[in-house]
Amino acid sequence: MFLDLQDRDKIEYYKKMLGAIGSLSRLFSESDSPFIQYRVAENLFCKAFDAENRSRTDCSADASKNGIGFGIKTFLENGSSTMQKVAEFNGEHNLFRDLEGEEKIRKISELRNERIEVTKRMFGLESMIYHCVTRKRNRIIVYETPMDLVDINNINDVVAKQNVVSFKDGINEYSFNITKSTLYKRFITAEALLDFEIDILDDPFDALEKFLASEKIGASFVGETREREHIFLPLYSVSHNEKIVPERSGLNQWNAGGRARGSDEAYIRIPAWIHRLHPGFFPPRDTAFTLLLPDGRDMSAKVCQDGSKALMSNPNSALGQWLLRDVLNLREGELLTYDKLQRIGLDSVVIYKNEDGKYDIDFTKEGSYEDFKNEALSSDGDNDNEAVED
Protein backbone atom coordinates (compact mmCIF):
# COMPACT_ATOMS: atom_id res chain seq x y z
CA MET A 1 0.00 0.00 0.00
CA PHE A 2 2.60 2.55 1.08
CA LEU A 3 5.59 1.04 2.85
CA ASP A 4 6.42 -1.45 0.11
CA LEU A 5 6.67 1.43 -2.40
CA GLN A 6 9.20 3.47 -0.40
CA ASP A 7 12.93 3.77 -1.05
CA ARG A 8 14.95 0.94 0.43
CA ASP A 9 17.21 3.30 2.40
CA LYS A 10 14.18 4.91 4.10
CA ILE A 11 12.75 1.51 4.98
CA GLU A 12 16.08 0.40 6.41
CA TYR A 13 16.34 3.58 8.49
CA TYR A 14 12.80 3.00 9.78
CA LYS A 15 13.57 -0.59 10.65
CA LYS A 16 16.86 0.34 12.33
CA MET A 17 15.22 3.04 14.46
CA LEU A 18 12.32 0.79 15.49
CA GLY A 19 14.89 -1.77 16.55
CA ALA A 20 16.89 0.78 18.54
CA ILE A 21 13.78 2.07 20.31
CA GLY A 22 12.55 -1.45 20.99
CA SER A 23 15.91 -2.44 22.45
CA LEU A 24 15.36 0.07 25.29
CA SER A 25 12.04 -1.50 26.30
CA ARG A 26 13.22 -2.42 29.79
CA LEU A 27 13.26 1.25 30.64
CA PHE A 28 9.49 0.81 30.85
CA SER A 29 8.60 -2.86 31.13
CA GLU A 30 9.93 -6.30 32.04
CA SER A 31 8.00 -7.89 29.18
CA ASP A 32 9.79 -9.82 26.44
CA SER A 33 7.66 -7.93 23.91
CA PRO A 34 9.27 -4.64 22.79
CA PHE A 35 7.62 -1.42 23.92
CA ILE A 36 6.96 1.33 21.33
CA GLN A 37 5.07 4.35 22.68
CA TYR A 38 2.44 5.52 20.21
CA ARG A 39 3.70 9.11 19.91
CA VAL A 40 7.19 7.78 19.21
CA ALA A 41 5.77 5.55 16.47
CA GLU A 42 3.99 8.53 14.89
CA ASN A 43 7.03 10.81 15.02
CA LEU A 44 9.38 8.15 13.69
CA PHE A 45 7.09 7.33 10.77
CA CYS A 46 6.97 11.00 9.79
CA LYS A 47 10.73 11.44 10.08
CA ALA A 48 11.58 8.25 8.19
CA PHE A 49 9.23 8.87 5.26
CA ASP A 50 9.09 12.69 5.17
CA ALA A 51 5.39 12.64 6.02
CA GLU A 52 3.36 15.48 7.51
CA ASN A 53 2.68 14.96 11.20
CA ARG A 54 -1.06 15.40 11.83
CA SER A 55 -1.12 14.11 15.41
CA ARG A 56 -1.64 17.60 16.87
CA THR A 57 -5.04 17.68 15.10
CA ASP A 58 -7.59 15.40 16.73
CA CYS A 59 -8.74 13.69 13.55
CA SER A 60 -8.59 10.27 11.90
CA ALA A 61 -5.09 10.79 10.45
CA ASP A 62 -1.85 10.83 12.46
CA ALA A 63 0.21 11.53 9.32
CA SER A 64 -0.22 12.20 5.62
CA LYS A 65 1.82 12.09 2.44
CA ASN A 66 1.04 12.14 -1.27
CA GLY A 67 -2.71 12.20 -0.74
CA ILE A 68 -2.71 9.27 1.71
CA GLY A 69 -3.75 9.62 5.35
CA PHE A 70 -2.28 7.26 7.94
CA GLY A 71 -3.63 6.03 11.22
CA ILE A 72 -0.47 4.90 13.04
CA LYS A 73 -1.26 1.98 15.35
CA THR A 74 1.06 0.17 17.72
CA PHE A 75 -0.14 -2.75 19.81
CA LEU A 76 0.73 -6.23 21.06
CA GLU A 77 -0.02 -9.15 18.77
CA ASN A 78 -2.67 -11.53 20.06
CA GLY A 79 -2.51 -14.43 17.66
CA SER A 80 -3.29 -13.21 14.16
CA SER A 81 -6.14 -10.88 15.13
CA THR A 82 -6.92 -8.41 17.89
CA MET A 83 -9.54 -5.76 18.67
CA GLN A 84 -8.05 -2.26 18.87
CA LYS A 85 -9.52 1.16 19.56
CA VAL A 86 -10.16 3.27 16.46
CA ALA A 87 -12.39 6.08 17.75
CA GLU A 88 -13.80 7.68 20.91
CA PHE A 89 -17.11 9.52 21.07
CA ASN A 90 -17.20 10.92 24.59
CA GLY A 91 -18.13 14.41 23.42
CA GLU A 92 -20.90 13.08 21.18
CA HIS A 93 -22.48 10.82 23.81
CA ASN A 94 -25.74 12.77 23.81
CA LEU A 95 -26.22 11.96 20.12
CA PHE A 96 -26.67 8.22 20.73
CA ARG A 97 -27.12 7.57 24.45
CA ASP A 98 -30.91 7.14 24.15
CA LEU A 99 -30.68 4.81 21.14
CA GLU A 100 -30.72 1.04 21.39
CA GLY A 101 -29.35 -1.92 19.45
CA GLU A 102 -28.81 -1.47 15.73
CA GLU A 103 -30.07 2.12 15.82
CA LYS A 104 -27.24 3.04 18.22
CA ILE A 105 -24.70 1.20 16.05
CA ARG A 106 -25.90 2.97 12.91
CA LYS A 107 -25.46 6.36 14.60
CA ILE A 108 -21.97 5.45 15.82
CA SER A 109 -21.09 4.27 12.32
CA GLU A 110 -22.36 7.52 10.80
CA LEU A 111 -20.20 9.52 13.21
CA ARG A 112 -17.20 7.33 12.45
CA ASN A 113 -17.63 7.70 8.67
CA GLU A 114 -18.12 11.45 8.91
CA ARG A 115 -14.87 11.84 10.87
CA ILE A 116 -12.95 9.98 8.16
CA GLU A 117 -14.55 11.99 5.37
CA VAL A 118 -13.89 15.30 7.15
CA THR A 119 -10.26 14.31 7.68
CA LYS A 120 -9.89 13.58 3.97
CA ARG A 121 -11.41 16.93 3.01
CA MET A 122 -9.40 18.80 5.65
CA PHE A 123 -6.04 17.63 4.33
CA GLY A 124 -6.95 16.99 0.68
CA LEU A 125 -6.53 13.21 1.00
CA GLU A 126 -7.60 10.60 -1.51
CA SER A 127 -7.36 7.53 0.70
CA MET A 128 -6.77 6.42 4.30
CA ILE A 129 -4.88 3.40 5.64
CA TYR A 130 -3.73 2.00 8.97
CA HIS A 131 0.01 1.57 9.39
CA CYS A 132 0.37 -1.02 12.16
CA VAL A 133 3.52 -1.54 14.24
CA THR A 134 2.75 -4.68 16.23
CA ARG A 135 4.90 -6.47 18.76
CA LYS A 136 5.27 -9.92 20.17
CA ARG A 137 8.03 -11.79 21.99
CA ASN A 138 11.32 -10.24 20.82
CA ARG A 139 9.83 -9.25 17.45
CA ILE A 140 8.29 -6.30 15.62
CA ILE A 141 5.89 -6.83 12.73
CA VAL A 142 4.72 -4.02 10.45
CA TYR A 143 1.74 -4.27 8.11
CA GLU A 144 -0.84 -2.01 6.51
CA THR A 145 -4.57 -2.32 6.02
CA PRO A 146 -7.28 -0.01 4.59
CA MET A 147 -9.12 2.43 6.87
CA ASP A 148 -12.55 1.46 5.58
CA LEU A 149 -15.77 3.35 6.08
CA VAL A 150 -18.38 1.31 7.89
CA ASP A 151 -20.79 -0.12 5.32
CA ILE A 152 -23.89 1.09 7.14
CA ASN A 153 -26.31 -0.58 4.73
CA ASN A 154 -24.69 -3.94 5.40
CA ILE A 155 -24.50 -3.89 9.22
CA ASN A 156 -25.29 -7.35 10.55
CA ASP A 157 -24.72 -9.73 13.48
CA VAL A 158 -25.45 -7.02 16.04
CA VAL A 159 -24.98 -8.65 19.44
CA ALA A 160 -25.27 -6.83 22.76
CA LYS A 161 -23.58 -8.28 25.84
CA GLN A 162 -23.60 -6.14 28.97
CA ASN A 163 -21.83 -2.89 28.00
CA VAL A 164 -20.45 -4.07 24.64
CA VAL A 165 -22.22 -4.25 21.29
CA SER A 166 -20.44 -6.20 18.54
CA PHE A 167 -21.32 -6.05 14.86
CA LYS A 168 -20.05 -6.69 11.33
CA ASP A 169 -20.49 -4.92 8.01
CA GLY A 170 -19.27 -7.51 5.52
CA ILE A 171 -15.80 -5.92 5.50
CA ASN A 172 -14.70 -5.66 9.12
CA GLU A 173 -15.70 -6.73 12.60
CA TYR A 174 -16.32 -4.06 15.23
CA SER A 175 -17.33 -3.68 18.85
CA PHE A 176 -18.59 -0.62 20.71
CA ASN A 177 -18.00 -0.18 24.43
CA ILE A 178 -21.00 1.79 25.68
CA THR A 179 -19.44 2.76 29.01
CA LYS A 180 -16.27 4.12 27.38
CA SER A 181 -18.04 5.44 24.23
CA THR A 182 -15.23 3.76 22.29
CA LEU A 183 -15.30 1.94 18.95
CA TYR A 184 -12.95 -1.01 18.37
CA LYS A 185 -12.05 -2.77 15.11
CA ARG A 186 -10.58 -6.22 14.65
CA PHE A 187 -7.15 -6.00 13.06
CA ILE A 188 -6.12 -9.17 11.27
CA THR A 189 -2.39 -9.49 10.60
CA ALA A 190 -2.09 -9.36 6.84
CA GLU A 191 1.06 -10.09 4.91
CA ALA A 192 3.88 -8.57 6.94
CA LEU A 193 5.81 -5.79 5.26
CA LEU A 194 8.51 -5.96 7.96
CA ASP A 195 9.10 -8.75 10.45
CA PHE A 196 12.33 -8.71 12.43
CA GLU A 197 13.85 -9.71 15.74
CA ILE A 198 14.54 -7.23 18.54
CA ASP A 199 17.44 -7.60 20.93
CA ILE A 200 15.99 -6.15 24.13
CA LEU A 201 18.83 -4.91 26.34
CA ASP A 202 18.94 -6.35 29.85
CA ASP A 203 20.31 -3.08 31.21
CA PRO A 204 19.31 -0.12 29.00
CA PHE A 205 20.59 2.29 31.66
CA ASP A 206 24.11 1.03 31.08
CA ALA A 207 23.72 1.73 27.35
CA LEU A 208 22.50 5.25 28.08
CA GLU A 209 25.39 5.89 30.46
CA LYS A 210 27.86 4.89 27.75
CA PHE A 211 26.09 7.12 25.27
CA LEU A 212 26.19 10.09 27.64
CA ALA A 213 29.90 9.52 28.23
CA SER A 214 30.75 9.33 24.53
CA GLU A 215 32.23 12.20 22.53
CA LYS A 216 29.12 12.26 20.37
CA ILE A 217 27.03 13.68 23.14
CA GLY A 218 28.11 17.27 22.47
CA ALA A 219 26.79 17.08 18.92
CA SER A 220 23.67 15.16 19.88
CA PHE A 221 22.07 17.65 22.23
CA VAL A 222 21.65 21.15 20.85
CA GLY A 223 19.47 22.59 23.56
CA GLU A 224 15.81 22.75 24.38
CA THR A 225 13.35 23.19 21.52
CA ARG A 226 10.79 25.92 22.13
CA GLU A 227 7.18 25.31 21.26
CA ARG A 228 5.82 27.74 18.71
CA GLU A 229 3.64 30.52 20.04
CA HIS A 230 0.01 29.61 19.50
CA ILE A 231 -3.57 30.37 20.47
CA PHE A 232 -6.89 28.53 20.26
CA LEU A 233 -10.04 30.12 18.82
CA PRO A 234 -13.58 28.76 19.19
CA LEU A 235 -15.80 28.07 16.19
CA TYR A 236 -18.80 28.70 18.44
CA SER A 237 -20.18 31.16 20.99
CA VAL A 238 -21.83 30.58 24.36
CA SER A 239 -25.34 31.81 25.08
CA HIS A 240 -27.11 31.03 28.37
CA ASN A 241 -24.40 28.42 29.13
CA GLU A 242 -25.09 26.65 25.83
CA LYS A 243 -22.65 26.33 22.96
CA ILE A 244 -24.09 27.66 19.71
CA VAL A 245 -23.01 28.91 16.32
CA PRO A 246 -24.79 32.27 15.93
CA GLU A 247 -27.15 32.29 12.95
CA ARG A 248 -26.13 35.73 11.67
CA SER A 249 -22.48 36.21 12.60
CA GLY A 250 -19.19 34.33 12.82
CA LEU A 251 -19.21 31.36 10.50
CA ASN A 252 -22.78 32.20 9.50
CA GLN A 253 -22.00 35.82 8.66
CA TRP A 254 -23.31 35.17 5.13
CA ASN A 255 -26.78 35.01 6.74
CA ALA A 256 -26.58 38.48 8.36
CA GLY A 257 -28.88 41.27 7.25
CA GLY A 258 -28.14 44.89 6.42
CA ARG A 259 -26.72 44.41 2.91
CA ALA A 260 -26.37 41.86 0.18
CA ARG A 261 -23.81 39.21 1.19
CA GLY A 262 -21.92 36.48 -0.56
CA SER A 263 -22.85 32.89 0.30
CA ASP A 264 -19.34 32.20 1.69
CA GLU A 265 -18.87 35.25 3.93
CA ALA A 266 -17.58 34.11 7.31
CA TYR A 267 -15.14 34.95 10.07
CA ILE A 268 -13.69 33.26 13.15
CA ARG A 269 -14.31 35.18 16.35
CA ILE A 270 -11.29 36.35 18.40
CA PRO A 271 -12.32 36.76 22.07
CA ALA A 272 -11.13 40.00 23.68
CA TRP A 273 -9.05 38.21 26.32
CA ILE A 274 -6.86 36.74 23.56
CA HIS A 275 -5.63 40.21 22.61
CA ARG A 276 -5.16 41.11 26.28
CA LEU A 277 -3.06 38.09 27.19
CA HIS A 278 -1.37 37.63 23.80
CA PRO A 279 -0.67 41.18 22.61
CA GLY A 280 1.08 41.30 19.27
CA PHE A 281 0.24 37.70 18.36
CA PHE A 282 -1.59 38.94 15.26
CA PRO A 283 -0.47 41.87 13.11
CA PRO A 284 -2.35 45.19 13.56
CA ARG A 285 -5.93 45.41 12.35
CA ASP A 286 -6.41 45.18 8.55
CA THR A 287 -2.77 44.13 8.01
CA ALA A 288 -2.64 41.14 5.67
CA PHE A 289 -0.71 38.00 6.60
CA THR A 290 -0.43 34.47 5.21
CA LEU A 291 -2.45 31.68 6.80
CA LEU A 292 -1.28 28.16 5.90
CA LEU A 293 -4.13 25.65 5.67
CA PRO A 294 -3.88 21.99 6.75
CA ASP A 295 -4.05 20.80 3.12
CA GLY A 296 -0.94 22.81 2.19
CA ARG A 297 -2.67 25.76 0.54
CA ASP A 298 -2.21 29.32 1.78
CA MET A 299 -4.76 32.06 2.27
CA SER A 300 -4.43 35.81 2.72
CA ALA A 301 -5.97 36.76 6.08
CA LYS A 302 -6.29 39.70 8.46
CA VAL A 303 -7.98 40.69 11.72
CA CYS A 304 -10.92 43.06 11.28
CA GLN A 305 -13.89 44.78 12.96
CA ASP A 306 -13.98 46.86 16.13
CA GLY A 307 -11.60 45.53 18.75
CA SER A 308 -9.97 43.28 16.11
CA LYS A 309 -12.53 40.67 17.06
CA ALA A 310 -12.69 38.85 13.72
CA LEU A 311 -10.24 36.68 11.81
CA MET A 312 -11.20 37.02 8.15
CA SER A 313 -9.77 36.09 4.78
CA ASN A 314 -9.02 38.40 1.89
CA PRO A 315 -11.20 38.09 -0.12
CA ASN A 316 -13.78 37.50 2.61
CA SER A 317 -15.31 34.51 0.80
CA ALA A 318 -12.11 32.40 0.85
CA LEU A 319 -12.45 31.42 4.52
CA GLY A 320 -16.06 30.32 4.09
CA GLN A 321 -15.29 28.43 0.89
CA TRP A 322 -12.55 26.47 2.65
CA LEU A 323 -14.16 25.89 6.03
CA LEU A 324 -17.87 25.68 5.20
CA ARG A 325 -17.70 24.02 1.77
CA ASP A 326 -14.40 22.16 1.43
CA VAL A 327 -14.11 20.84 5.00
CA LEU A 328 -17.59 20.81 6.58
CA ASN A 329 -19.30 20.03 3.25
CA LEU A 330 -22.22 22.38 3.88
CA ARG A 331 -24.48 23.42 1.02
CA GLU A 332 -24.82 27.09 0.14
CA GLY A 333 -27.55 28.52 2.35
CA GLU A 334 -27.16 25.77 4.98
CA LEU A 335 -26.56 27.11 8.49
CA LEU A 336 -23.65 25.75 10.47
CA THR A 337 -24.86 24.52 13.87
CA TYR A 338 -22.99 23.36 16.94
CA ASP A 339 -24.54 19.91 16.43
CA LYS A 340 -22.65 19.71 13.14
CA LEU A 341 -19.36 20.52 14.88
CA GLN A 342 -20.17 18.03 17.61
CA ARG A 343 -20.78 15.29 15.05
CA ILE A 344 -17.21 15.56 13.80
CA GLY A 345 -15.71 16.14 17.26
CA LEU A 346 -13.97 19.41 16.28
CA ASP A 347 -15.16 22.77 17.59
CA SER A 348 -12.10 25.03 17.65
CA VAL A 349 -8.92 25.85 15.77
CA VAL A 350 -5.34 26.32 16.87
CA ILE A 351 -3.19 28.95 15.18
CA TYR A 352 0.59 28.78 15.31
CA LYS A 353 2.79 31.81 14.69
CA ASN A 354 5.87 31.02 12.63
CA GLU A 355 9.21 32.80 12.68
CA ASP A 356 8.74 33.92 9.06
CA GLY A 357 5.60 35.86 9.98
CA LYS A 358 3.25 33.29 8.51
CA TYR A 359 0.65 31.39 10.52
CA ASP A 360 -0.53 27.75 10.51
CA ILE A 361 -4.13 26.82 11.28
CA ASP A 362 -5.41 23.39 12.34
CA PHE A 363 -8.67 22.03 13.72
CA THR A 364 -8.74 20.82 17.32
CA LYS A 365 -11.03 18.55 19.31
CA GLU A 366 -13.97 19.56 21.45
CA GLY A 367 -12.90 21.28 24.66
CA SER A 368 -9.50 22.46 23.37
CA TYR A 369 -10.41 26.13 23.42
CA GLU A 370 -12.00 25.83 26.86
CA ASP A 371 -8.90 24.14 28.28
CA PHE A 372 -6.68 26.81 26.74
CA LYS A 373 -8.88 29.62 28.05
CA ASN A 374 -9.22 28.21 31.58
CA GLU A 375 -5.47 27.69 31.91
CA ALA A 376 -4.69 31.17 30.56
CA LEU A 377 -7.21 33.01 32.72
CA SER A 378 -6.25 30.99 35.79
CA SER A 379 -2.58 31.88 35.31
CA ASP A 380 -3.57 35.50 34.81
CA GLY A 381 -5.62 35.50 38.00
CA ASP A 382 -8.81 36.33 36.09
CA ASN A 383 -11.71 34.18 37.18
CA ASP A 384 -14.19 35.84 34.84
CA ASN A 385 -15.90 33.10 32.84
CA GLU A 386 -16.40 35.60 30.02
CA ALA A 387 -19.99 35.61 28.91
CA VAL A 388 -19.43 35.34 25.18
CA GLU A 389 -21.35 37.38 22.66
CA ASP A 390 -20.76 38.57 19.10
C-alpha positions in Angstrom: 0.0 0.0 0.0 2.6 2.5 1.1 5.6 1.0 2.9 6.4 -1.5 0.1 6.7 1.4 -2.4 9.2 3.5 -0.4 12.9 3.8 -1.1 14.9 0.9 0.4 17.2 3.3 2.4 14.2 4.9 4.1 12.7 1.5 5.0 16.1 0.4 6.4 16.3 3.6 8.5 12.8 3.0 9.8 13.6 -0.6 10.7 16.9 0.3 12.3 15.2 3.0 14.5 12.3 0.8 15.5 14.9 -1.8 16.6 16.9 0.8 18.5 13.8 2.1 20.3 12.6 -1.5 21.0 15.9 -2.4 22.5 15.4 0.1 25.3 12.0 -1.5 26.3 13.2 -2.4 29.8 13.3 1.3 30.6 9.5 0.8 30.8 8.6 -2.9 31.1 9.9 -6.3 32.0 8.0 -7.9 29.2 9.8 -9.8 26.4 7.7 -7.9 23.9 9.3 -4.6 22.8 7.6 -1.4 23.9 7.0 1.3 21.3 5.1 4.3 22.7 2.4 5.5 20.2 3.7 9.1 19.9 7.2 7.8 19.2 5.8 5.5 16.5 4.0 8.5 14.9 7.0 10.8 15.0 9.4 8.1 13.7 7.1 7.3 10.8 7.0 11.0 9.8 10.7 11.4 10.1 11.6 8.3 8.2 9.2 8.9 5.3 9.1 12.7 5.2 5.4 12.6 6.0 3.4 15.5 7.5 2.7 15.0 11.2 -1.1 15.4 11.8 -1.1 14.1 15.4 -1.6 17.6 16.9 -5.0 17.7 15.1 -7.6 15.4 16.7 -8.7 13.7 13.5 -8.6 10.3 11.9 -5.1 10.8 10.5 -1.9 10.8 12.5 0.2 11.5 9.3 -0.2 12.2 5.6 1.8 12.1 2.4 1.0 12.1 -1.3 -2.7 12.2 -0.7 -2.7 9.3 1.7 -3.7 9.6 5.4 -2.3 7.3 7.9 -3.6 6.0 11.2 -0.5 4.9 13.0 -1.3 2.0 15.3 1.1 0.2 17.7 -0.1 -2.8 19.8 0.7 -6.2 21.1 0.0 -9.2 18.8 -2.7 -11.5 20.1 -2.5 -14.4 17.7 -3.3 -13.2 14.2 -6.1 -10.9 15.1 -6.9 -8.4 17.9 -9.5 -5.8 18.7 -8.1 -2.3 18.9 -9.5 1.2 19.6 -10.2 3.3 16.5 -12.4 6.1 17.7 -13.8 7.7 20.9 -17.1 9.5 21.1 -17.2 10.9 24.6 -18.1 14.4 23.4 -20.9 13.1 21.2 -22.5 10.8 23.8 -25.7 12.8 23.8 -26.2 12.0 20.1 -26.7 8.2 20.7 -27.1 7.6 24.5 -30.9 7.1 24.2 -30.7 4.8 21.1 -30.7 1.0 21.4 -29.3 -1.9 19.4 -28.8 -1.5 15.7 -30.1 2.1 15.8 -27.2 3.0 18.2 -24.7 1.2 16.1 -25.9 3.0 12.9 -25.5 6.4 14.6 -22.0 5.4 15.8 -21.1 4.3 12.3 -22.4 7.5 10.8 -20.2 9.5 13.2 -17.2 7.3 12.4 -17.6 7.7 8.7 -18.1 11.4 8.9 -14.9 11.8 10.9 -13.0 10.0 8.2 -14.6 12.0 5.4 -13.9 15.3 7.2 -10.3 14.3 7.7 -9.9 13.6 4.0 -11.4 16.9 3.0 -9.4 18.8 5.6 -6.0 17.6 4.3 -7.0 17.0 0.7 -6.5 13.2 1.0 -7.6 10.6 -1.5 -7.4 7.5 0.7 -6.8 6.4 4.3 -4.9 3.4 5.6 -3.7 2.0 9.0 0.0 1.6 9.4 0.4 -1.0 12.2 3.5 -1.5 14.2 2.8 -4.7 16.2 4.9 -6.5 18.8 5.3 -9.9 20.2 8.0 -11.8 22.0 11.3 -10.2 20.8 9.8 -9.3 17.4 8.3 -6.3 15.6 5.9 -6.8 12.7 4.7 -4.0 10.4 1.7 -4.3 8.1 -0.8 -2.0 6.5 -4.6 -2.3 6.0 -7.3 0.0 4.6 -9.1 2.4 6.9 -12.6 1.5 5.6 -15.8 3.3 6.1 -18.4 1.3 7.9 -20.8 -0.1 5.3 -23.9 1.1 7.1 -26.3 -0.6 4.7 -24.7 -3.9 5.4 -24.5 -3.9 9.2 -25.3 -7.4 10.6 -24.7 -9.7 13.5 -25.5 -7.0 16.0 -25.0 -8.7 19.4 -25.3 -6.8 22.8 -23.6 -8.3 25.8 -23.6 -6.1 29.0 -21.8 -2.9 28.0 -20.4 -4.1 24.6 -22.2 -4.3 21.3 -20.4 -6.2 18.5 -21.3 -6.0 14.9 -20.0 -6.7 11.3 -20.5 -4.9 8.0 -19.3 -7.5 5.5 -15.8 -5.9 5.5 -14.7 -5.7 9.1 -15.7 -6.7 12.6 -16.3 -4.1 15.2 -17.3 -3.7 18.9 -18.6 -0.6 20.7 -18.0 -0.2 24.4 -21.0 1.8 25.7 -19.4 2.8 29.0 -16.3 4.1 27.4 -18.0 5.4 24.2 -15.2 3.8 22.3 -15.3 1.9 19.0 -13.0 -1.0 18.4 -12.1 -2.8 15.1 -10.6 -6.2 14.7 -7.2 -6.0 13.1 -6.1 -9.2 11.3 -2.4 -9.5 10.6 -2.1 -9.4 6.8 1.1 -10.1 4.9 3.9 -8.6 6.9 5.8 -5.8 5.3 8.5 -6.0 8.0 9.1 -8.8 10.4 12.3 -8.7 12.4 13.8 -9.7 15.7 14.5 -7.2 18.5 17.4 -7.6 20.9 16.0 -6.2 24.1 18.8 -4.9 26.3 18.9 -6.3 29.8 20.3 -3.1 31.2 19.3 -0.1 29.0 20.6 2.3 31.7 24.1 1.0 31.1 23.7 1.7 27.3 22.5 5.3 28.1 25.4 5.9 30.5 27.9 4.9 27.8 26.1 7.1 25.3 26.2 10.1 27.6 29.9 9.5 28.2 30.7 9.3 24.5 32.2 12.2 22.5 29.1 12.3 20.4 27.0 13.7 23.1 28.1 17.3 22.5 26.8 17.1 18.9 23.7 15.2 19.9 22.1 17.7 22.2 21.7 21.1 20.8 19.5 22.6 23.6 15.8 22.8 24.4 13.3 23.2 21.5 10.8 25.9 22.1 7.2 25.3 21.3 5.8 27.7 18.7 3.6 30.5 20.0 0.0 29.6 19.5 -3.6 30.4 20.5 -6.9 28.5 20.3 -10.0 30.1 18.8 -13.6 28.8 19.2 -15.8 28.1 16.2 -18.8 28.7 18.4 -20.2 31.2 21.0 -21.8 30.6 24.4 -25.3 31.8 25.1 -27.1 31.0 28.4 -24.4 28.4 29.1 -25.1 26.6 25.8 -22.6 26.3 23.0 -24.1 27.7 19.7 -23.0 28.9 16.3 -24.8 32.3 15.9 -27.1 32.3 13.0 -26.1 35.7 11.7 -22.5 36.2 12.6 -19.2 34.3 12.8 -19.2 31.4 10.5 -22.8 32.2 9.5 -22.0 35.8 8.7 -23.3 35.2 5.1 -26.8 35.0 6.7 -26.6 38.5 8.4 -28.9 41.3 7.3 -28.1 44.9 6.4 -26.7 44.4 2.9 -26.4 41.9 0.2 -23.8 39.2 1.2 -21.9 36.5 -0.6 -22.8 32.9 0.3 -19.3 32.2 1.7 -18.9 35.3 3.9 -17.6 34.1 7.3 -15.1 34.9 10.1 -13.7 33.3 13.2 -14.3 35.2 16.4 -11.3 36.3 18.4 -12.3 36.8 22.1 -11.1 40.0 23.7 -9.1 38.2 26.3 -6.9 36.7 23.6 -5.6 40.2 22.6 -5.2 41.1 26.3 -3.1 38.1 27.2 -1.4 37.6 23.8 -0.7 41.2 22.6 1.1 41.3 19.3 0.2 37.7 18.4 -1.6 38.9 15.3 -0.5 41.9 13.1 -2.4 45.2 13.6 -5.9 45.4 12.3 -6.4 45.2 8.6 -2.8 44.1 8.0 -2.6 41.1 5.7 -0.7 38.0 6.6 -0.4 34.5 5.2 -2.5 31.7 6.8 -1.3 28.2 5.9 -4.1 25.7 5.7 -3.9 22.0 6.7 -4.0 20.8 3.1 -0.9 22.8 2.2 -2.7 25.8 0.5 -2.2 29.3 1.8 -4.8 32.1 2.3 -4.4 35.8 2.7 -6.0 36.8 6.1 -6.3 39.7 8.5 -8.0 40.7 11.7 -10.9 43.1 11.3 -13.9 44.8 13.0 -14.0 46.9 16.1 -11.6 45.5 18.7 -10.0 43.3 16.1 -12.5 40.7 17.1 -12.7 38.9 13.7 -10.2 36.7 11.8 -11.2 37.0 8.1 -9.8 36.1 4.8 -9.0 38.4 1.9 -11.2 38.1 -0.1 -13.8 37.5 2.6 -15.3 34.5 0.8 -12.1 32.4 0.8 -12.5 31.4 4.5 -16.1 30.3 4.1 -15.3 28.4 0.9 -12.6 26.5 2.7 -14.2 25.9 6.0 -17.9 25.7 5.2 -17.7 24.0 1.8 -14.4 22.2 1.4 -14.1 20.8 5.0 -17.6 20.8 6.6 -19.3 20.0 3.3 -22.2 22.4 3.9 -24.5 23.4 1.0 -24.8 27.1 0.1 -27.5 28.5 2.3 -27.2 25.8 5.0 -26.6 27.1 8.5 -23.6 25.8 10.5 -24.9 24.5 13.9 -23.0 23.4 16.9 -24.5 19.9 16.4 -22.6 19.7 13.1 -19.4 20.5 14.9 -20.2 18.0 17.6 -20.8 15.3 15.1 -17.2 15.6 13.8 -15.7 16.1 17.3 -14.0 19.4 16.3 -15.2 22.8 17.6 -12.1 25.0 17.6 -8.9 25.9 15.8 -5.3 26.3 16.9 -3.2 28.9 15.2 0.6 28.8 15.3 2.8 31.8 14.7 5.9 31.0 12.6 9.2 32.8 12.7 8.7 33.9 9.1 5.6 35.9 10.0 3.2 33.3 8.5 0.7 31.4 10.5 -0.5 27.7 10.5 -4.1 26.8 11.3 -5.4 23.4 12.3 -8.7 22.0 13.7 -8.7 20.8 17.3 -11.0 18.5 19.3 -14.0 19.6 21.4 -12.9 21.3 24.7 -9.5 22.5 23.4 -10.4 26.1 23.4 -12.0 25.8 26.9 -8.9 24.1 28.3 -6.7 26.8 26.7 -8.9 29.6 28.1 -9.2 28.2 31.6 -5.5 27.7 31.9 -4.7 31.2 30.6 -7.2 33.0 32.7 -6.3 31.0 35.8 -2.6 31.9 35.3 -3.6 35.5 34.8 -5.6 35.5 38.0 -8.8 36.3 36.1 -11.7 34.2 37.2 -14.2 35.8 34.8 -15.9 33.1 32.8 -16.4 35.6 30.0 -20.0 35.6 28.9 -19.4 35.3 25.2 -21.4 37.4 22.7 -20.8 38.6 19.1 
